[in-house]
Amino acid sequence: MTNDKYQLKDVKVFSSIEEENAYEYSRRKEQSPEERFQEFARLQAQRWGKNWIQTPIKKIVTFEKLF
């Protein structure tokens, strides 16, 4: 049985954050800008859904007065 919506991916376990970062750097280096953009768009849709597109971002500024 195949599911066209989801792709099976290998799960990689890294012994350190540095090793993971090096792998991600090399993986992204091999991608085209369009592939990176599509990956980012998928992550946005997973995290925020329609809110990412339809809800404007609230910009909040805070400051502290120093004497």
PDB file of N, CA, C and O in Angstrom:
ATOM      1  N   MET A   1       0.844  -1.180   0.000  1.00  0.00           N
ATOM      2  CA  MET A   1       0.000   0.000   0.000  1.00  0.00           C
ATOM      3  C   MET A   1       0.888   1.242   0.000  1.00  0.00           C
ATOM      4  O   MET A   1       1.829   1.334   0.788  1.00  0.00           O
ATOM      5  N   THR A   2       0.599   2.172  -0.859  1.00  0.00           N
ATOM      6  CA  THR A   2       1.371   3.412  -0.900  1.00  0.00           C
ATOM      7  C   THR A   2       0.465   4.577  -0.565  1.00  0.00           C
ATOM      8  O   THR A   2      -0.745   4.538  -0.789  1.00  0.00           O
ATOM      9  N   ASN A   3       1.064   5.589  -0.036  1.00  0.00           N
ATOM     10  CA  ASN A   3       0.334   6.802   0.299  1.00  0.00           C
ATOM     11  C   ASN A   3       1.026   7.948  -0.418  1.00  0.00           C
ATOM     12  O   ASN A   3       2.170   8.279  -0.108  1.00  0.00           O
ATOM     13  N   ASP A   4       0.336   8.554  -1.376  1.00  0.00           N
ATOM     14  CA  ASP A   4       0.947   9.617  -2.168  1.00  0.00           C
ATOM     15  C   ASP A   4       1.173  10.890  -1.372  1.00  0.00           C
ATOM     16  O   ASP A   4       2.011  11.711  -1.746  1.00  0.00           O
ATOM     17  N   LYS A   5       0.441  11.066  -0.281  1.00  0.00           N
ATOM     18  CA  LYS A   5       0.566  12.301   0.495  1.00  0.00           C
ATOM     19  C   LYS A   5       1.857  12.325   1.313  1.00  0.00           C
ATOM     20  O   LYS A   5       2.479  13.376   1.462  1.00  0.00           O
ATOM     21  N   TYR A   6       2.256  11.178   1.837  1.00  0.00           N
ATOM     22  CA  TYR A   6       3.432  11.114   2.698  1.00  0.00           C
ATOM     23  C   TYR A   6       4.516  10.270   2.042  1.00  0.00           C
ATOM     24  O   TYR A   6       4.229   9.266   1.390  1.00  0.00           O
ATOM     25  N   GLN A   7       5.740  10.682   2.219  1.00  0.00           N
ATOM     26  CA  GLN A   7       6.865   9.916   1.716  1.00  0.00           C
ATOM     27  C   GLN A   7       7.574   9.277   2.898  1.00  0.00           C
ATOM     28  O   GLN A   7       7.721   9.890   3.956  1.00  0.00           O
ATOM     29  N   LEU A   8       8.008   8.049   2.709  1.00  0.00           N
ATOM     30  CA  LEU A   8       8.771   7.389   3.757  1.00  0.00           C
ATOM     31  C   LEU A   8      10.180   7.955   3.753  1.00  0.00           C
ATOM     32  O   LEU A   8      10.804   8.080   2.699  1.00  0.00           O
ATOM     33  N   LYS A   9      10.670   8.291   4.915  1.00  0.00           N
ATOM     34  CA  LYS A   9      12.010   8.869   5.046  1.00  0.00           C
ATOM     35  C   LYS A   9      12.801   8.042   6.054  1.00  0.00           C
ATOM     36  O   LYS A   9      12.239   7.438   6.967  1.00  0.00           O
ATOM     37  N   ASP A  10      14.095   8.032   5.866  1.00  0.00           N
ATOM     38  CA  ASP A  10      14.968   7.390   6.841  1.00  0.00           C
ATOM     39  C   ASP A  10      15.136   8.317   8.035  1.00  0.00           C
ATOM     40  O   ASP A  10      15.237   9.534   7.881  1.00  0.00           O
ATOM     41  N   VAL A  11      15.164   7.733   9.217  1.00  0.00           N
ATOM     42  CA  VAL A  11      15.406   8.509  10.431  1.00  0.00           C
ATOM     43  C   VAL A  11      16.881   8.391  10.763  1.00  0.00           C
ATOM     44  O   VAL A  11      17.410   7.286  10.887  1.00  0.00           O
ATOM     45  N   LYS A  12      17.537   9.516  10.906  1.00  0.00           N
ATOM     46  CA  LYS A  12      18.960   9.524  11.220  1.00  0.00           C
ATOM     47  C   LYS A  12      19.140   9.989  12.667  1.00  0.00           C
ATOM     48  O   LYS A  12      18.503  10.945  13.107  1.00  0.00           O
ATOM     49  N   VAL A  13      20.002   9.309  13.382  1.00  0.00           N
ATOM     50  CA  VAL A  13      20.303   9.655  14.768  1.00  0.00           C
ATOM     51  C   VAL A  13      21.744  10.150  14.802  1.00  0.00           C
ATOM     52  O   VAL A  13      22.653   9.492  14.295  1.00  0.00           O
ATOM     53  N   PHE A  14      21.937  11.313  15.405  1.00  0.00           N
ATOM     54  CA  PHE A  14      23.267  11.923  15.455  1.00  0.00           C
ATOM     55  C   PHE A  14      23.771  11.917  16.889  1.00  0.00           C
ATOM     56  O   PHE A  14      22.994  12.012  17.840  1.00  0.00           O
ATOM     57  N   SER A  15      25.073  11.805  17.024  1.00  0.00           N
ATOM     58  CA  SER A  15      25.659  11.758  18.363  1.00  0.00           C
ATOM     59  C   SER A  15      25.899  13.147  18.939  1.00  0.00           C
ATOM     60  O   SER A  15      26.117  13.289  20.143  1.00  0.00           O
ATOM     61  N   SER A  16      25.859  14.182  18.085  1.00  0.00           N
ATOM     62  CA  SER A  16      26.066  15.541  18.586  1.00  0.00           C
ATOM     63  C   SER A  16      25.325  16.534  17.699  1.00  0.00           C
ATOM     64  O   SER A  16      24.948  16.223  16.569  1.00  0.00           O
ATOM     65  N   ILE A  17      25.130  17.713  18.226  1.00  0.00           N
ATOM     66  CA  ILE A  17      24.485  18.781  17.462  1.00  0.00           C
ATOM     67  C   ILE A  17      25.376  19.195  16.297  1.00  0.00           C
ATOM     68  O   ILE A  17      24.880  19.507  15.214  1.00  0.00           O
ATOM     69  N   GLU A  18      26.681  19.197  16.513  1.00  0.00           N
ATOM     70  CA  GLU A  18      27.609  19.570  15.449  1.00  0.00           C
ATOM     71  C   GLU A  18      27.515  18.609  14.268  1.00  0.00           C
ATOM     72  O   GLU A  18      27.551  19.027  13.111  1.00  0.00           O
ATOM     73  N   GLU A  19      27.393  17.321  14.572  1.00  0.00           N
ATOM     74  CA  GLU A  19      27.256  16.318  13.513  1.00  0.00           C
ATOM     75  C   GLU A  19      25.941  16.515  12.747  1.00  0.00           C
ATOM     76  O   GLU A  19      25.907  16.402  11.522  1.00  0.00           O
ATOM     77  N   GLU A  20      24.877  16.807  13.471  1.00  0.00           N
ATOM     78  CA  GLU A  20      23.586  17.068  12.829  1.00  0.00           C
ATOM     79  C   GLU A  20      23.652  18.318  11.951  1.00  0.00           C
ATOM     80  O   GLU A  20      23.146  18.322  10.829  1.00  0.00           O
ATOM     81  N   ASN A  21      24.278  19.377  12.469  1.00  0.00           N
ATOM     82  CA  ASN A  21      24.408  20.614  11.691  1.00  0.00           C
ATOM     83  C   ASN A  21      25.219  20.396  10.419  1.00  0.00           C
ATOM     84  O   ASN A  21      24.875  20.930   9.365  1.00  0.00           O
ATOM     85  N   ALA A  22      26.289  19.618  10.510  1.00  0.00           N
ATOM     86  CA  ALA A  22      27.109  19.332   9.330  1.00  0.00           C
ATOM     87  C   ALA A  22      26.305  18.560   8.287  1.00  0.00           C
ATOM     88  O   ALA A  22      26.408  18.832   7.091  1.00  0.00           O
ATOM     89  N   TYR A  23      25.509  17.604   8.742  1.00  0.00           N
ATOM     90  CA  TYR A  23      24.669  16.843   7.809  1.00  0.00           C
ATOM     91  C   TYR A  23      23.637  17.759   7.144  1.00  0.00           C
ATOM     92  O   TYR A  23      23.459  17.701   5.927  1.00  0.00           O
ATOM     93  N   GLU A  24      22.960  18.597   7.923  1.00  0.00           N
ATOM     94  CA  GLU A  24      21.958  19.516   7.369  1.00  0.00           C
ATOM     95  C   GLU A  24      22.593  20.489   6.386  1.00  0.00           C
ATOM     96  O   GLU A  24      22.006  20.793   5.348  1.00  0.00           O
ATOM     97  N   TYR A  25      23.776  20.974   6.701  1.00  0.00           N
ATOM     98  CA  TYR A  25      24.475  21.894   5.801  1.00  0.00           C
ATOM     99  C   TYR A  25      24.748  21.220   4.457  1.00  0.00           C
ATOM    100  O   TYR A  25      24.497  21.802   3.402  1.00  0.00           O
ATOM    101  N   SER A  26      25.263  19.992   4.500  1.00  0.00           N
ATOM    102  CA  SER A  26      25.566  19.290   3.246  1.00  0.00           C
ATOM    103  C   SER A  26      24.286  18.930   2.488  1.00  0.00           C
ATOM    104  O   SER A  26      24.272  18.957   1.257  1.00  0.00           O
ATOM    105  N   ARG A  27      23.217  18.596   3.207  1.00  0.00           N
ATOM    106  CA  ARG A  27      21.946  18.264   2.559  1.00  0.00           C
ATOM    107  C   ARG A  27      21.368  19.486   1.856  1.00  0.00           C
ATOM    108  O   ARG A  27      20.925  19.392   0.711  1.00  0.00           O
ATOM    109  N   ARG A  28      21.371  20.625   2.528  1.00  0.00           N
ATOM    110  CA  ARG A  28      20.832  21.848   1.927  1.00  0.00           C
ATOM    111  C   ARG A  28      21.699  22.348   0.778  1.00  0.00           C
ATOM    112  O   ARG A  28      21.190  22.942  -0.173  1.00  0.00           O
ATOM    113  N   LYS A  29      23.005  22.111   0.861  1.00  0.00           N
ATOM    114  CA  LYS A  29      23.917  22.543  -0.195  1.00  0.00           C
ATOM    115  C   LYS A  29      23.598  21.836  -1.513  1.00  0.00           C
ATOM    116  O   LYS A  29      23.797  22.398  -2.589  1.00  0.00           O
ATOM    117  N   GLU A  30      23.106  20.611  -1.421  1.00  0.00           N
ATOM    118  CA  GLU A  30      22.769  19.847  -2.621  1.00  0.00           C
ATOM    119  C   GLU A  30      21.402  20.226  -3.199  1.00  0.00           C
ATOM    120  O   GLU A  30      21.096  19.869  -4.337  1.00  0.00           O
ATOM    121  N   GLN A  31      20.580  20.942  -2.432  1.00  0.00           N
ATOM    122  CA  GLN A  31      19.252  21.328  -2.906  1.00  0.00           C
ATOM    123  C   GLN A  31      19.330  22.591  -3.757  1.00  0.00           C
ATOM    124  O   GLN A  31      20.210  23.433  -3.581  1.00  0.00           O
ATOM    125  N   SER A  32      18.387  22.693  -4.679  1.00  0.00           N
ATOM    126  CA  SER A  32      18.262  23.929  -5.450  1.00  0.00           C
ATOM    127  C   SER A  32      17.497  24.943  -4.596  1.00  0.00           C
ATOM    128  O   SER A  32      16.829  24.549  -3.640  1.00  0.00           O
ATOM    129  N   PRO A  33      17.576  26.225  -4.913  1.00  0.00           N
ATOM    130  CA  PRO A  33      16.799  27.217  -4.162  1.00  0.00           C
ATOM    131  C   PRO A  33      15.297  26.911  -4.179  1.00  0.00           C
ATOM    132  O   PRO A  33      14.608  27.135  -3.184  1.00  0.00           O
ATOM    133  N   GLU A  34      14.796  26.406  -5.292  1.00  0.00           N
ATOM    134  CA  GLU A  34      13.371  26.063  -5.386  1.00  0.00           C
ATOM    135  C   GLU A  34      13.014  24.923  -4.431  1.00  0.00           C
ATOM    136  O   GLU A  34      11.956  24.956  -3.802  1.00  0.00           O
ATOM    137  N   GLU A  35      13.878  23.920  -4.315  1.00  0.00           N
ATOM    138  CA  GLU A  35      13.636  22.806  -3.390  1.00  0.00           C
ATOM    139  C   GLU A  35      13.645  23.288  -1.944  1.00  0.00           C
ATOM    140  O   GLU A  35      12.827  22.850  -1.135  1.00  0.00           O
ATOM    141  N   ARG A  36      14.568  24.188  -1.618  1.00  0.00           N
ATOM    142  CA  ARG A  36      14.610  24.742  -0.254  1.00  0.00           C
ATOM    143  C   ARG A  36      13.354  25.539   0.050  1.00  0.00           C
ATOM    144  O   ARG A  36      12.804  25.454   1.148  1.00  0.00           O
ATOM    145  N   PHE A  37      12.902  26.320  -0.935  1.00  0.00           N
ATOM    146  CA  PHE A  37      11.683  27.108  -0.764  1.00  0.00           C
ATOM    147  C   PHE A  37      10.478  26.193  -0.541  1.00  0.00           C
ATOM    148  O   PHE A  37       9.646  26.471   0.323  1.00  0.00           O
ATOM    149  N   GLN A  38      10.375  25.106  -1.309  1.00  0.00           N
ATOM    150  CA  GLN A  38       9.264  24.168  -1.156  1.00  0.00           C
ATOM    151  C   GLN A  38       9.303  23.479   0.202  1.00  0.00           C
ATOM    152  O   GLN A  38       8.259  23.265   0.819  1.00  0.00           O
ATOM    153  N   GLU A  39      10.493  23.133   0.670  1.00  0.00           N
ATOM    154  CA  GLU A  39      10.621  22.504   1.982  1.00  0.00           C
ATOM    155  C   GLU A  39      10.175  23.469   3.083  1.00  0.00           C
ATOM    156  O   GLU A  39       9.468  23.073   4.010  1.00  0.00           O
ATOM    157  N   PHE A  40      10.588  24.730   2.982  1.00  0.00           N
ATOM    158  CA  PHE A  40      10.188  25.727   3.971  1.00  0.00           C
ATOM    159  C   PHE A  40       8.680  25.946   3.945  1.00  0.00           C
ATOM    160  O   PHE A  40       8.060  26.097   4.997  1.00  0.00           O
ATOM    161  N   ALA A  41       8.083  25.965   2.754  1.00  0.00           N
ATOM    162  CA  ALA A  41       6.633  26.140   2.631  1.00  0.00           C
ATOM    163  C   ALA A  41       5.889  24.972   3.272  1.00  0.00           C
ATOM    164  O   ALA A  41       4.860  25.180   3.916  1.00  0.00           O
ATOM    165  N   ARG A  42       6.393  23.741   3.106  1.00  0.00           N
ATOM    166  CA  ARG A  42       5.761  22.582   3.750  1.00  0.00           C
ATOM    167  C   ARG A  42       5.841  22.691   5.269  1.00  0.00           C
ATOM    168  O   ARG A  42       4.873  22.391   5.968  1.00  0.00           O
ATOM    169  N   LEU A  43       6.998  23.122   5.779  1.00  0.00           N
ATOM    170  CA  LEU A  43       7.142  23.268   7.231  1.00  0.00           C
ATOM    171  C   LEU A  43       6.208  24.342   7.775  1.00  0.00           C
ATOM    172  O   LEU A  43       5.617  24.165   8.840  1.00  0.00           O
ATOM    173  N   GLN A  44       6.070  25.452   7.055  1.00  0.00           N
ATOM    174  CA  GLN A  44       5.149  26.507   7.470  1.00  0.00           C
ATOM    175  C   GLN A  44       3.721  25.990   7.510  1.00  0.00           C
ATOM    176  O   GLN A  44       2.990  26.260   8.464  1.00  0.00           O
ATOM    177  N   ALA A  45       3.317  25.251   6.487  1.00  0.00           N
ATOM    178  CA  ALA A  45       1.951  24.725   6.427  1.00  0.00           C
ATOM    179  C   ALA A  45       1.705  23.737   7.558  1.00  0.00           C
ATOM    180  O   ALA A  45       0.616  23.724   8.133  1.00  0.00           O
ATOM    181  N   GLN A  46       2.693  22.907   7.891  1.00  0.00           N
ATOM    182  CA  GLN A  46       2.535  21.959   8.994  1.00  0.00           C
ATOM    183  C   GLN A  46       2.406  22.685  10.324  1.00  0.00           C
ATOM    184  O   GLN A  46       1.592  22.303  11.165  1.00  0.00           O
ATOM    185  N   ARG A  47       3.190  23.711  10.514  1.00  0.00           N
ATOM    186  CA  ARG A  47       3.224  24.400  11.808  1.00  0.00           C
ATOM    187  C   ARG A  47       2.049  25.350  11.999  1.00  0.00           C
ATOM    188  O   ARG A  47       1.410  25.335  13.050  1.00  0.00           O
ATOM    189  N   TRP A  48       1.756  26.175  10.998  1.00  0.00           N
ATOM    190  CA  TRP A  48       0.755  27.222  11.170  1.00  0.00           C
ATOM    191  C   TRP A  48      -0.507  27.031  10.345  1.00  0.00           C
ATOM    192  O   TRP A  48      -1.510  27.695  10.608  1.00  0.00           O
ATOM    193  N   GLY A  49      -0.490  26.155   9.364  1.00  0.00           N
ATOM    194  CA  GLY A  49      -1.668  25.937   8.530  1.00  0.00           C
ATOM    195  C   GLY A  49      -2.063  27.204   7.795  1.00  0.00           C
ATOM    196  O   GLY A  49      -1.207  27.949   7.319  1.00  0.00           O
ATOM    197  N   LYS A  50      -3.358  27.446   7.704  1.00  0.00           N
ATOM    198  CA  LYS A  50      -3.855  28.618   6.985  1.00  0.00           C
ATOM    199  C   LYS A  50      -3.545  29.913   7.722  1.00  0.00           C
ATOM    200  O   LYS A  50      -3.527  30.979   7.105  1.00  0.00           O
ATOM    201  N   ASN A  51      -3.303  29.846   9.016  1.00  0.00           N
ATOM    202  CA  ASN A  51      -3.008  31.064   9.778  1.00  0.00           C
ATOM    203  C   ASN A  51      -1.768  31.773   9.257  1.00  0.00           C
ATOM    204  O   ASN A  51      -1.651  32.993   9.379  1.00  0.00           O
ATOM    205  N   TRP A  52      -0.834  31.014   8.673  1.00  0.00           N
ATOM    206  CA  TRP A  52       0.389  31.628   8.170  1.00  0.00           C
ATOM    207  C   TRP A  52       0.080  32.605   7.047  1.00  0.00           C
ATOM    208  O   TRP A  52       0.746  33.632   6.911  1.00  0.00           O
ATOM    209  N   ILE A  53      -0.922  32.292   6.247  1.00  0.00           N
ATOM    210  CA  ILE A  53      -1.253  33.123   5.093  1.00  0.00           C
ATOM    211  C   ILE A  53      -2.321  34.159   5.436  1.00  0.00           C
ATOM    212  O   ILE A  53      -2.232  35.305   4.996  1.00  0.00           O
ATOM    213  N   GLN A  54      -3.331  33.766   6.220  1.00  0.00           N
ATOM    214  CA  GLN A  54      -4.512  34.601   6.401  1.00  0.00           C
ATOM    215  C   GLN A  54      -4.445  35.542   7.598  1.00  0.00           C
ATOM    216  O   GLN A  54      -5.133  36.563   7.602  1.00  0.00           O
ATOM    217  N   THR A  55      -3.654  35.238   8.595  1.00  0.00           N
ATOM    218  CA  THR A  55      -3.595  36.060   9.797  1.00  0.00           C
ATOM    219  C   THR A  55      -2.372  36.971   9.740  1.00  0.00           C
ATOM    220  O   THR A  55      -1.247  36.482   9.636  1.00  0.00           O
ATOM    221  N   PRO A  56      -2.574  38.286   9.807  1.00  0.00           N
ATOM    222  CA  PRO A  56      -1.409  39.176   9.786  1.00  0.00           C
ATOM    223  C   PRO A  56      -0.573  39.018  11.060  1.00  0.00           C
ATOM    224  O   PRO A  56      -1.093  38.689  12.126  1.00  0.00           O
ATOM    225  N   ILE A  57       0.696  39.253  10.927  1.00  0.00           N
ATOM    226  CA  ILE A  57       1.605  39.146  12.062  1.00  0.00           C
ATOM    227  C   ILE A  57       1.463  40.391  12.926  1.00  0.00           C
ATOM    228  O   ILE A  57       1.483  41.512  12.418  1.00  0.00           O
ATOM    229  N   LYS A  58       1.318  40.190  14.243  1.00  0.00           N
ATOM    230  CA  LYS A  58       1.287  41.322  15.172  1.00  0.00           C
ATOM    231  C   LYS A  58       2.717  41.688  15.513  1.00  0.00           C
ATOM    232  O   LYS A  58       3.500  40.840  15.939  1.00  0.00           O
ATOM    233  N   LYS A  59       3.045  42.921  15.329  1.00  0.00           N
ATOM    234  CA  LYS A  59       4.381  43.388  15.674  1.00  0.00           C
ATOM    235  C   LYS A  59       4.288  44.084  17.021  1.00  0.00           C
ATOM    236  O   LYS A  59       3.578  45.078  17.169  1.00  0.00           O
ATOM    237  N   ILE A  60       5.000  43.564  17.986  1.00  0.00           N
ATOM    238  CA  ILE A  60       4.968  44.100  19.342  1.00  0.00           C
ATOM    239  C   ILE A  60       6.371  44.575  19.694  1.00  0.00           C
ATOM    240  O   ILE A  60       7.351  43.847  19.529  1.00  0.00           O
ATOM    241  N   VAL A  61       6.448  45.792  20.174  1.00  0.00           N
ATOM    242  CA  VAL A  61       7.731  46.360  20.564  1.00  0.00           C
ATOM    243  C   VAL A  61       7.670  46.658  22.054  1.00  0.00           C
ATOM    244  O   VAL A  61       6.703  47.242  22.541  1.00  0.00           O
ATOM    245  N   THR A  62       8.693  46.258  22.758  1.00  0.00           N
ATOM    246  CA  THR A  62       8.807  46.611  24.172  1.00  0.00           C
ATOM    247  C   THR A  62      10.156  47.292  24.369  1.00  0.00           C
ATOM    248  O   THR A  62      11.129  47.003  23.672  1.00  0.00           O
ATOM    249  N   PHE A  63      10.184  48.188  25.321  1.00  0.00           N
ATOM    250  CA  PHE A  63      11.449  48.844  25.608  1.00  0.00           C
ATOM    251  C   PHE A  63      11.510  49.153  27.095  1.00  0.00           C
ATOM    252  O   PHE A  63      10.491  49.195  27.785  1.00  0.00           O
ATOM    253  N   GLU A  64      12.704  49.363  27.559  1.00  0.00           N
ATOM    254  CA  GLU A  64      12.928  49.667  28.963  1.00  0.00           C
ATOM    255  C   GLU A  64      13.743  50.953  29.029  1.00  0.00           C
ATOM    256  O   GLU A  64      14.784  51.085  28.385  1.00  0.00           O
ATOM    257  N   LYS A  65      13.252  51.878  29.807  1.00  0.00           N
ATOM    258  CA  LYS A  65      13.949  53.155  29.932  1.00  0.00           C
ATOM    259  C   LYS A  65      15.044  53.020  30.989  1.00  0.00           C
ATOM    260  O   LYS A  65      14.786  52.619  32.123  1.00  0.00           O
ATOM    261  N   LEU A  66      16.254  53.357  30.600  1.00  0.00           N
ATOM    262  CA  LEU A  66      17.381  53.291  31.524  1.00  0.00           C
ATOM    263  C   LEU A  66      17.689  54.686  32.041  1.00  0.00           C
ATOM    264  O   LEU A  66      17.686  55.656  31.283  1.00  0.00           O
ATOM    265  N   PHE A  67      17.951  54.776  33.317  1.00  0.00           N
ATOM    266  CA  PHE A  67      18.256  56.078  33.931  1.00  0.00           C
ATOM    267  C   PHE A  67      19.724  56.241  34.151  1.00  0.00           C
ATOM    268  O   PHE A  67      20.161  57.274  34.658  1.00  0.00           O
TER     269      PHE A  67
END
